[in-house]
């Protein structure tokens, strides 16, 4: 049995898994930015644009080291990392009438490109997260920070799935670059419509691109409670469009059936790296502000009431039936790790009423 603390009622102390680094250097960041603001039609159309370039030298992260050393991680520097991107904000007032009817809308869009340009003088790759399941997250020269590595599924040039002699999926013998956590772009939309004290508003945002490593998928597929475990009514089947490598550059059609449990939980976790895109309807509000001539008669300066619902709807890619990709929950992982989803609590929907009174 595992020896646990406290031991026989006595408090204990243990050595941390992180070892210090006498050669650690302070981080340095250089930021270059240029932008422009435009306003048209009495500012009913406003456009704000920014381009930035940020260089990070000696960024500190916790790198994985062999446990035979007596430790598992060490604080280390990444030589040079670069972020560059665009930010755009567009504000519109499509309707602004003397009757009090007004419609406001703001759209924001951003795109960031991250690139590791140097690691150390000894290596061009540093592992700072190890899932223990053959999937790691690395800082690798020429790739974004947050790059996943692991054994990848093998396919023919025609897109056919390669299997082994037992009909099981075949994978590369070496770990290769799979995906990364960086989003392609991020967008948001807020809008409100007002008329004589009444107003209705909504907030929507989206992230497109980037991936997560889902430990929830790992858990439910191991337990046999995922949707994938019902493939072919849980009866043995031949992997569709699969072939066997003949070893001479040719392939033969696969005819070997395998069990669903073996297929779903085949020991390779590259299939657990999922599309991290989402579209979220964050909030819908409905409010009313009492006229000043009414609130002044009852000794108040202002009064309003607002009804709201938060997180009423989320749209996710079809392959992600497991978790909210926005929540990063790297249980027990090092700093700088991102995109690790670990059996999180599902996002909740809430309803409420706000009553604001000013005397």
Secondary structure, 3 states (H helix, E strand, C coil): CCCCCCECCECCCCCCCEECCCCCCCCEEEEEEEEEEEEECCCCEEEEEEEEEEEEEEEEEEEECCHHHCCCEEEEEEEEEEEEEEEEEEEEEEEECCCCCEEEEEEEEEEEEEEEEECCCCCCEEEEEECCCCCEEEEECCCCCCEEEECCECECCCCCEEECCCCCECECCCCEEEEECCCCEEEEEEEEEEECCEEEEEEEEEEECCEEEEHHHHHHHHHCCCHHHHHHHHCCECCCCEEEECCCCCEEECCCCECHHHHHCCCCCHHHEEECCEEEEEEEEEEEECCHHHHHHHCCCEEEEEEEEEEEEEEECCCCCCCCCCCCCCCCCCCCCCCEECCCCCCCCEEEEEEEEEC
